[in-house]
Amino acid sequence: MDEKTEELRDIFMDVAEDGSVTESQEASRGSLTDTDEASVAERLGAVVSRMRERYAFETDLDDETLVTVVRRFYEGSDDAAIADELGVDESAVIEARLDLHLVREEDTEAPFDLAAFRRRVADADPTIAELAERFDVDESWAAHYRRVVGAQDAARRVSHRFQSEFEDVLTDAGLSTQHAASVREDGLDEATEDIDSLDSDADVSM
């Protein structure tokens, strides 16, 4: 190897070790063009619209705002941060999330056996007051946990199709869905365990 070749090799190695990228390469990482943003918003909006047609949404937020809820949820923002961005109460964000089948891990951290709560809801269709008394919680919390198990059950009945569609849109756009996908798997495991408990109880009673 002659001196000129060695010099060129050293230059190449220096550049490779520095991990240098062009401005266009750097700009493309983790960012979307206006066209991409519009496409993502449109596709997420279409999923939200189909969910609204299928389910009786309790949220007062419009579809455009719900798209923002979806985006921020998958980015890992907490409910307080999303509420602050949207200029709404945190409770409105939680209500919107559950309409969209987006359940957080902390949603299921109940001070009682959530499987027993789910069984009670399924077996007796009790009022919020009855649930609050039976599980020794305020009625507001009883209503919340009923919404949580309802969202989990609705998502399970369609094999988490809508969450998967949200994730597909964001993945196609090069955006991470790892945070919420792991939350969804945790929620699916918990809901499955609850359903297994229901089946076991049914076998025993028979």
N, C-alpha and C positions, 0 to 999 in steps of 0.2 A: 504494500500500500504506500503510495507516494505521499509527500507532504501536503499537497493540495487536497487529496482525498481525505486524509486524516483531519484536516481543518474543517472540511464540509461535514464530516461525521460528527465532530465535536459540537458544531453549531446545531446540528439536528438534535443531538442528545440534550443539549441545553434547553432547546425549545420544548422538547417532549417532556422533560422533567418539570418545567415551569407550568405545563398544562395550559399554554396560551391558546386563546380562542379569538376568533374574529368578533367584531362588534355585532354582526348579524347573528352569529351563533349565540353570543351572550344574550341578545335581546329575545331570542326565540325560546329561552328556557323559562318555564313557569309563567309565560305571559301569552295572552291571546290578542289577536287583531280584533278590530271593531267588528269585522265580518264574523269571526269565530265567536265572539261574545254574543252577537245577535242570534247565531245559530244555536248556541247552547241554551240561551234564554227561550228561544222558540220551542226547542225540543223538550226542555223541562216543563215549559208551560203546557205543552200538549199532554204530557203525563198527568200533570196537576188537573187539567180540565177533564180528562177521562175519569180520574178519581172522584172529582166533584159530581160527575154525572152518575157514578155508581153508588156513592155513599152520601149520606146526609151530613155534610160538613157542619160543624158547630162554630167554626171560626168566622169572624166578620171580615177577615183580611181578603183582599182581592187576589186573583191568580198571579199577577205580577209580583206582589209582595210575597206570596207563598213561594215563588221561584227563588227569591232572595233568602227565605228561610231555609230552603233546600240547599242552596249554595253554601251558606254560612255553616249549616249543620255539618256538611261534608268537609268543610275546611277546618272543623274542630272548634268553632266558636261556641261559647256557652250561651245559655238562654238570655242571660243579663246583657251580654255584648250585642246579641242580635236585637234584643228589645231596644237597646240604646240607639242602635243604627236606624231602626225603623221608627223610633219615636212612639213606641207603644209599651204597654205594661208587659212585664215578664210572663204573667199568666196568659196573655194573648199569644205569645210565642209557643208556650207549652201546649196550649189548646190546638194551635195550628200544626205543630209537630205531630201530635197524636192523630189528628185528622189525616195526616200524610203517612201514617204508619212509621214514623221516625221516633223510635223509643231509645232513650238513653239508659245506660246501666243504672244510674242513680234513681231512675224512675221506679225501679223494681226493688229498691232497698227499703222494704216496708218493716215496721216494728212488730210484725206478726208473720205467720206462715202464709205467704202469698198463694201457695197451692190450695190451702184450705179456703182462702178468700175466693179464689177462682171457682172452686167447687160449689161454694155457697151461692155465688152469682149464677152459675149454670143450673143448679138444682132448683133454686127457689125464686129466682128473679126478685130479690128483696129490694126494698126501698133504700135510699141512701141513709135514712135515719136508722133503719134496722141494721144495716152494715156497720154503721158507726157504733151502735150500742154493742153489737156482737163482738167486734174486734177492738173495742175500747179506743177509738180515735175520734177526732173531730169530724163533723160531717164533710167539711171541705176536703179533708184527706181521704175520707171514704169515697167521695166523688172522684178524686184524682186517681186513686188506685183502680176504681171501676173503669175509668177511661183508659188506664194503662193496659189492663188485662183485655179490655175490649179491642184496643188497637193491636195488641199482640195476636189475639185470636183472628181478627179480620185479616191481618197480614198472613198468618199461617194458612188460612183457608184458600188464599190465592197463591200459596207457595212463595210469599214475599216478592211477588212479581213486580210490583210498583217500585219497591226499593231497588231491585235489580235493574230496572229500567233507568232510574235516576243514576245509578252507578255506571251503567253502560254509557250514558250520555257524557258524563264527566270523564270517564276513562278515555273515550274516543277523542275528547278534547285535550287529553294529556294532563288532566288534573287528578290529583290523588283522591282516592276514596278509602284508603286503608283504615283511617280512624273509624269512620262510621260502619264500614263493613265488619270490623271486629266487634263493634257494639251490637250489630245485627246478629252476628253469630252467637254472642253471649245471650242475647234475648231469645233467640231461637232455641238454644239449649235449655234455658229456664222454662220456656213455654212447653217444650217437649216433655221435660221432667214433670211438669204439672199435669199434662195430658196423660202421661204414664200412670200418675197417681190416681187420676180419675178412672182409668181402665182397671187398675188394681182393685180399687174400691168396688167397682161394678162386679168383678170376678168374685170377690169375697161375699158380696150380698147375694149372688146367685147360688 
